[in-house]
Amino acid sequence: MQTTVVDLRYRMRDILKALDRRERVQILYHGRIKGEIVPAGEPSGGLVEEHPFFGMYRDHSGSVDKTMKDLRKGRTHAF
């Protein structure tokens, strides 16, 4: 199902019925798809291994603990 931002406000009952029918609802803004509402319990996406950030530190030689500590530092500790 496709709906507009205005329909979210005025036709919420129809959108909820579509979700009950296990349909995905695409949100249009100025004629372009802005987002999608998926029924609860439906898998949200692909496998973690397929995400572009998976394995981004595979060539990194440091320890995991040190890398995580460096990533969690605030901006004031950056230099």
Buried (B, 14 or more C-beta within 10 A) or exposed (E): BEBBEEBEEEBEEEBEEBBEEEBEBBBBEEEEEEEEBBEEEEEEEEEEEEEEEEEEEEEEEEEEEEEEEEEEEEEEEEE
